[in-house]
């Protein structure tokens, strides 16, 4: 092999190595970009899931608060009704006692 052929082979090997290096760098860049895209997609989905869970927790909290408020209102209404029934019962007992007293004392109705 002559020195010209050796130099030509050396130049060809250098060009092939440079080309391989460039293709490798390009493929590595593409893989990096893809990985970053996949990572960003995962972050976005995690944020969506977190927001969904937070919204559901807020809705559940509001529903619980509404149910507690309704139960409190019903308890107050029931207490008021019970108070009214007891008042009416007390008034009726007093009326009955007064009528009995008047009957015993000789006062006619």
PyMOL CGO cylinders between C-alpha atoms (Angstrom):
from pymol import cmd
from pymol.cgo import CYLINDER

trace = [
    CYLINDER, 0.00, 0.00, 0.00, 1.40, 3.35, -0.99, 0.3, 1, 1, 1, 1, 1, 1,
    CYLINDER, 1.40, 3.35, -0.99, 1.50, 6.35, 1.28, 0.3, 1, 1, 1, 1, 1, 1,
    CYLINDER, 1.50, 6.35, 1.28, -1.21, 7.95, -0.86, 0.3, 1, 1, 1, 1, 1, 1,
    CYLINDER, -1.21, 7.95, -0.86, -3.49, 4.97, -0.33, 0.3, 1, 1, 1, 1, 1, 1,
    CYLINDER, -3.49, 4.97, -0.33, -2.68, 4.90, 3.36, 0.3, 1, 1, 1, 1, 1, 1,
    CYLINDER, -2.68, 4.90, 3.36, -3.52, 8.59, 3.69, 0.3, 1, 1, 1, 1, 1, 1,
    CYLINDER, -3.52, 8.59, 3.69, -6.73, 8.06, 1.73, 0.3, 1, 1, 1, 1, 1, 1,
    CYLINDER, -6.73, 8.06, 1.73, -7.73, 5.17, 4.01, 0.3, 1, 1, 1, 1, 1, 1,
    CYLINDER, -7.73, 5.17, 4.01, -6.85, 7.25, 7.06, 0.3, 1, 1, 1, 1, 1, 1,
    CYLINDER, -6.85, 7.25, 7.06, -8.94, 10.19, 5.76, 0.3, 1, 1, 1, 1, 1, 1,
    CYLINDER, -8.94, 10.19, 5.76, -11.83, 7.86, 4.98, 0.3, 1, 1, 1, 1, 1, 1,
    CYLINDER, -11.83, 7.86, 4.98, -11.67, 6.34, 8.47, 0.3, 1, 1, 1, 1, 1, 1,
    CYLINDER, -11.67, 6.34, 8.47, -11.59, 9.83, 9.98, 0.3, 1, 1, 1, 1, 1, 1,
    CYLINDER, -11.59, 9.83, 9.98, -14.61, 10.87, 7.92, 0.3, 1, 1, 1, 1, 1, 1,
    CYLINDER, -14.61, 10.87, 7.92, -16.47, 7.71, 8.95, 0.3, 1, 1, 1, 1, 1, 1,
    CYLINDER, -16.47, 7.71, 8.95, -15.59, 8.30, 12.59, 0.3, 1, 1, 1, 1, 1, 1,
    CYLINDER, -15.59, 8.30, 12.59, -16.71, 11.94, 12.36, 0.3, 1, 1, 1, 1, 1, 1,
    CYLINDER, -16.71, 11.94, 12.36, -19.95, 10.91, 10.65, 0.3, 1, 1, 1, 1, 1, 1,
    CYLINDER, -19.95, 10.91, 10.65, -20.58, 8.21, 13.28, 0.3, 1, 1, 1, 1, 1, 1,
    CYLINDER, -20.58, 8.21, 13.28, -19.88, 10.74, 16.03, 0.3, 1, 1, 1, 1, 1, 1,
    CYLINDER, -19.88, 10.74, 16.03, -22.32, 13.25, 14.48, 0.3, 1, 1, 1, 1, 1, 1,
    CYLINDER, -22.32, 13.25, 14.48, -25.04, 10.62, 14.02, 0.3, 1, 1, 1, 1, 1, 1,
    CYLINDER, -25.04, 10.62, 14.02, -24.50, 9.42, 17.59, 0.3, 1, 1, 1, 1, 1, 1,
    CYLINDER, -24.50, 9.42, 17.59, -24.75, 12.99, 18.91, 0.3, 1, 1, 1, 1, 1, 1,
    CYLINDER, -24.75, 12.99, 18.91, -27.91, 13.57, 16.87, 0.3, 1, 1, 1, 1, 1, 1,
    CYLINDER, -27.91, 13.57, 16.87, -29.52, 10.36, 18.12, 0.3, 1, 1, 1, 1, 1, 1,
    CYLINDER, -29.52, 10.36, 18.12, -28.50, 11.18, 21.69, 0.3, 1, 1, 1, 1, 1, 1,
    CYLINDER, -28.50, 11.18, 21.69, -30.09, 14.62, 21.33, 0.3, 1, 1, 1, 1, 1, 1,
    CYLINDER, -30.09, 14.62, 21.33, -33.28, 13.08, 19.97, 0.3, 1, 1, 1, 1, 1, 1,
    CYLINDER, -33.28, 13.08, 19.97, -33.38, 10.58, 22.85, 0.3, 1, 1, 1, 1, 1, 1,
    CYLINDER, -33.38, 10.58, 22.85, -32.82, 13.40, 25.36, 0.3, 1, 1, 1, 1, 1, 1,
    CYLINDER, -32.82, 13.40, 25.36, -35.62, 15.48, 23.81, 0.3, 1, 1, 1, 1, 1, 1,
    CYLINDER, -35.62, 15.48, 23.81, -37.94, 12.49, 23.85, 0.3, 1, 1, 1, 1, 1, 1,
    CYLINDER, -37.94, 12.49, 23.85, -37.11, 11.74, 27.48, 0.3, 1, 1, 1, 1, 1, 1,
    CYLINDER, -37.11, 11.74, 27.48, -37.74, 15.36, 28.43, 0.3, 1, 1, 1, 1, 1, 1,
    CYLINDER, -37.74, 15.36, 28.43, -41.09, 15.26, 26.60, 0.3, 1, 1, 1, 1, 1, 1,
    CYLINDER, -41.09, 15.26, 26.60, -42.09, 12.06, 28.38, 0.3, 1, 1, 1, 1, 1, 1,
    CYLINDER, -42.09, 12.06, 28.38, -40.99, 13.56, 31.70, 0.3, 1, 1, 1, 1, 1, 1,
    CYLINDER, -40.99, 13.56, 31.70, -43.02, 16.72, 31.08, 0.3, 1, 1, 1, 1, 1, 1,
    CYLINDER, -43.02, 16.72, 31.08, -46.05, 14.62, 30.12, 0.3, 1, 1, 1, 1, 1, 1,
    CYLINDER, -46.05, 14.62, 30.12, -45.69, 12.69, 33.37, 0.3, 1, 1, 1, 1, 1, 1,
    CYLINDER, -45.69, 12.69, 33.37, -45.46, 15.95, 35.34, 0.3, 1, 1, 1, 1, 1, 1,
    CYLINDER, -45.46, 15.95, 35.34, -48.54, 17.32, 33.57, 0.3, 1, 1, 1, 1, 1, 1,
    CYLINDER, -48.54, 17.32, 33.57, -50.52, 14.16, 34.30, 0.3, 1, 1, 1, 1, 1, 1,
    CYLINDER, -50.52, 14.16, 34.30, -49.41, 14.21, 37.93, 0.3, 1, 1, 1, 1, 1, 1,
    CYLINDER, -49.41, 14.21, 37.93, -50.52, 17.85, 38.22, 0.3, 1, 1, 1, 1, 1, 1,
    CYLINDER, -50.52, 17.85, 38.22, -53.87, 17.00, 36.63, 0.3, 1, 1, 1, 1, 1, 1,
    CYLINDER, -53.87, 17.00, 36.63, -54.33, 14.09, 39.03, 0.3, 1, 1, 1, 1, 1, 1,
    CYLINDER, -54.33, 14.09, 39.03, -53.40, 16.31, 41.98, 0.3, 1, 1, 1, 1, 1, 1,
    CYLINDER, -53.40, 16.31, 41.98, -55.84, 19.01, 40.87, 0.3, 1, 1, 1, 1, 1, 1,
    CYLINDER, -55.84, 19.01, 40.87, -58.58, 16.41, 40.35, 0.3, 1, 1, 1, 1, 1, 1,
    CYLINDER, -58.58, 16.41, 40.35, -57.99, 14.95, 43.82, 0.3, 1, 1, 1, 1, 1, 1,
    CYLINDER, -57.99, 14.95, 43.82, -57.95, 18.42, 45.37, 0.3, 1, 1, 1, 1, 1, 1,
    CYLINDER, -57.95, 18.42, 45.37, -61.22, 19.33, 43.64, 0.3, 1, 1, 1, 1, 1, 1,
    CYLINDER, -61.22, 19.33, 43.64, -62.85, 16.11, 44.82, 0.3, 1, 1, 1, 1, 1, 1,
    CYLINDER, -62.85, 16.11, 44.82, -61.61, 16.70, 48.37, 0.3, 1, 1, 1, 1, 1, 1,
    CYLINDER, -61.61, 16.70, 48.37, -63.03, 20.24, 48.29, 0.3, 1, 1, 1, 1, 1, 1,
    CYLINDER, -63.03, 20.24, 48.29, -66.35, 18.93, 46.96, 0.3, 1, 1, 1, 1, 1, 1,
    CYLINDER, -66.35, 18.93, 46.96, -66.46, 16.29, 49.68, 0.3, 1, 1, 1, 1, 1, 1,
    CYLINDER, -66.46, 16.29, 49.68, -65.66, 18.90, 52.32, 0.3, 1, 1, 1, 1, 1, 1,
    CYLINDER, -65.66, 18.90, 52.32, -68.41, 21.17, 51.01, 0.3, 1, 1, 1, 1, 1, 1,
    CYLINDER, -68.41, 21.17, 51.01, -70.90, 18.28, 50.95, 0.3, 1, 1, 1, 1, 1, 1,
    CYLINDER, -70.90, 18.28, 50.95, -69.98, 17.40, 54.53, 0.3, 1, 1, 1, 1, 1, 1,
    CYLINDER, -69.98, 17.40, 54.53, -70.36, 21.02, 55.59, 0.3, 1, 1, 1, 1, 1, 1,
    CYLINDER, -70.36, 21.02, 55.59, -73.73, 21.26, 53.84, 0.3, 1, 1, 1, 1, 1, 1,
    CYLINDER, -73.73, 21.26, 53.84, -74.91, 18.04, 55.49, 0.3, 1, 1, 1, 1, 1, 1,
    CYLINDER, -74.91, 18.04, 55.49, -73.79, 19.27, 58.92, 0.3, 1, 1, 1, 1, 1, 1,
    CYLINDER, -73.79, 19.27, 58.92, -75.56, 22.59, 58.39, 0.3, 1, 1, 1, 1, 1, 1,
    CYLINDER, -75.56, 22.59, 58.39, -78.76, 20.81, 57.32, 0.3, 1, 1, 1, 1, 1, 1,
    CYLINDER, -78.76, 20.81, 57.32, -78.57, 18.49, 60.35, 0.3, 1, 1, 1, 1, 1, 1,
    CYLINDER, -78.57, 18.49, 60.35, -78.06, 21.49, 62.65, 0.3, 1, 1, 1, 1, 1, 1,
    CYLINDER, -78.06, 21.49, 62.65, -81.03, 23.32, 61.13, 0.3, 1, 1, 1, 1, 1, 1,
    CYLINDER, -81.03, 23.32, 61.13, -83.20, 20.21, 61.54, 0.3, 1, 1, 1, 1, 1, 1,
    CYLINDER, -83.20, 20.21, 61.54, -82.09, 19.81, 65.15, 0.3, 1, 1, 1, 1, 1, 1,
    CYLINDER, -82.09, 19.81, 65.15, -82.97, 23.44, 65.89, 0.3, 1, 1, 1, 1, 1, 1,
    CYLINDER, -82.97, 23.44, 65.89, -86.38, 23.02, 64.22, 0.3, 1, 1, 1, 1, 1, 1,
    CYLINDER, -86.38, 23.02, 64.22, -87.02, 19.80, 66.18, 0.3, 1, 1, 1, 1, 1, 1,
    CYLINDER, -87.02, 19.80, 66.18, -85.97, 21.51, 69.43, 0.3, 1, 1, 1, 1, 1, 1,
    CYLINDER, -85.97, 21.51, 69.43, -88.35, 24.39, 68.72, 0.3, 1, 1, 1, 1, 1, 1,
    CYLINDER, -88.35, 24.39, 68.72, -91.22, 21.99, 67.94, 0.3, 1, 1, 1, 1, 1, 1,
    CYLINDER, -91.22, 21.99, 67.94, -90.50, 20.02, 71.12, 0.3, 1, 1, 1, 1, 1, 1,
    CYLINDER, -90.50, 20.02, 71.12, -90.42, 23.25, 73.12, 0.3, 1, 1, 1, 1, 1, 1,
    CYLINDER, -90.42, 23.25, 73.12, -93.79, 24.27, 71.67, 0.3, 1, 1, 1, 1, 1, 1,
    CYLINDER, -93.79, 24.27, 71.67, -95.32, 20.87, 72.46, 0.3, 1, 1, 1, 1, 1, 1,
    CYLINDER, -95.32, 20.87, 72.46, -94.01, 21.03, 76.05, 0.3, 1, 1, 1, 1, 1, 1,
    CYLINDER, -94.01, 21.03, 76.05, -95.32, 24.58, 76.44, 0.3, 1, 1, 1, 1, 1, 1,
    CYLINDER, -95.32, 24.58, 76.44, -98.76, 23.58, 75.17, 0.3, 1, 1, 1, 1, 1, 1,
    CYLINDER, -98.76, 23.58, 75.17, -98.74, 20.51, 77.43, 0.3, 1, 1, 1, 1, 1, 1,
    CYLINDER, -98.74, 20.51, 77.43, -97.78, 22.66, 80.42, 0.3, 1, 1, 1, 1, 1, 1,
    CYLINDER, -97.78, 22.66, 80.42, -100.52, 25.17, 79.60, 0.3, 1, 1, 1, 1, 1, 1,
    CYLINDER, -100.52, 25.17, 79.60, -103.08, 22.35, 79.32, 0.3, 1, 1, 1, 1, 1, 1,
    CYLINDER, -103.08, 22.35, 79.32, -101.93, 20.85, 82.66, 0.3, 1, 1, 1, 1, 1, 1,
    CYLINDER, -101.93, 20.85, 82.66, -102.25, 24.29, 84.34, 0.3, 1, 1, 1, 1, 1, 1,
    CYLINDER, -102.25, 24.29, 84.34, -105.69, 24.77, 82.83, 0.3, 1, 1, 1, 1, 1, 1,
    CYLINDER, -105.69, 24.77, 82.83, -106.75, 21.32, 84.06, 0.3, 1, 1, 1, 1, 1, 1,
    CYLINDER, -106.75, 21.32, 84.06, -105.38, 22.01, 87.57, 0.3, 1, 1, 1, 1, 1, 1,
    CYLINDER, -105.38, 22.01, 87.57, -107.12, 25.39, 87.71, 0.3, 1, 1, 1, 1, 1, 1,
    CYLINDER, -107.12, 25.39, 87.71, -110.41, 23.80, 86.60, 0.3, 1, 1, 1, 1, 1, 1,
    CYLINDER, -110.41, 23.80, 86.60, -110.00, 21.08, 89.24, 0.3, 1, 1, 1, 1, 1, 1,
    CYLINDER, -110.00, 21.08, 89.24, -109.22, 23.70, 91.91, 0.3, 1, 1, 1, 1, 1, 1,
    CYLINDER, -109.22, 23.70, 91.91, -112.22, 25.77, 90.89, 0.3, 1, 1, 1, 1, 1, 1,
    CYLINDER, -112.22, 25.77, 90.89, -114.41, 22.67, 90.99, 0.3, 1, 1, 1, 1, 1, 1,
    CYLINDER, -114.41, 22.67, 90.99, -113.17, 21.80, 94.49, 0.3, 1, 1, 1, 1, 1, 1,
    CYLINDER, -113.17, 21.80, 94.49, -113.58, 25.34, 95.73, 0.3, 1, 1, 1, 1, 1, 1,
    CYLINDER, -113.58, 25.34, 95.73, -117.11, 25.47, 94.45, 0.3, 1, 1, 1, 1, 1, 1,
    CYLINDER, -117.11, 25.47, 94.45, -116.55, 27.90, 91.60, 0.3, 1, 1, 1, 1, 1, 1,
    CYLINDER, -116.55, 27.90, 91.60, -118.55, 26.99, 88.57, 0.3, 1, 1, 1, 1, 1, 1,
    CYLINDER, -118.55, 26.99, 88.57, -117.09, 27.29, 85.19, 0.3, 1, 1, 1, 1, 1, 1,
]
cmd.load_cgo(trace, "trace")
